[in-house]
Amino acid sequence: AGYEMPVQYNGQGLVKEHKAVREASGIFDVSHMGQWVIRGADRARFLEWATPIDLEKLDNGTGSLTVITAADGGIIDDTVVVKNEGEFHMVVNAGCQDKDYRHFESLKEQFDGEVFIEKLDKGLIALQGPQAMAQLQKLGDVPNIPFMAQATVTILGEDMTVTRCGYTGED
């Protein structure tokens, strides 16, 4: 996909890194992943057409892992969608984001309704593993966020959006 990323860190080894995330926590810079905001009066109807989940039933600040589907019912990519007041946030895989965006633009052309897709250019950090929440809470005023929920929190004096949705470790 054109991204240079370390596969392993010097002196750690893959097994040690894997166990750290599965048994404690690990941090990953995943800023290369595609981040989108979907807005417009018909945003939920559009996303329910492009994915097989009922987004209307989600409460604001909650999300779901889902897939982006093709017209024949096949899967184009997996994604996480979070519902917020007036918009949805999506994260798509880095290597698929251009293809996914072209697919969504094509769907928009066929869609009878108002929908806008904005690509975000923001940092994205994944803190994953069974101790991820406890580690994060050491850094700021962070409530216990339920799985597949999102909150705006203050960490090290900075406001940040945290979504508890990872699936590499427990979180």
Salt bridges, closest charged atoms under 4 A:
GLU23 OE2 - LYS19 NZ 3.99
ASP42 OD1 - ARG45 NH2 3.68
GLU87 OE1 - ARG39 NE 2.84
GLU87 OE2 - HIS89 NE2 2.88
ASP100 OD1 - LYS99 NZ 3.60
GLU105 OE2 - LYS108 NZ 3.65
GLU118 OE1 - ARG39 NH1 2.49
ASP171 OD2 - ARG164 NH2 2.77
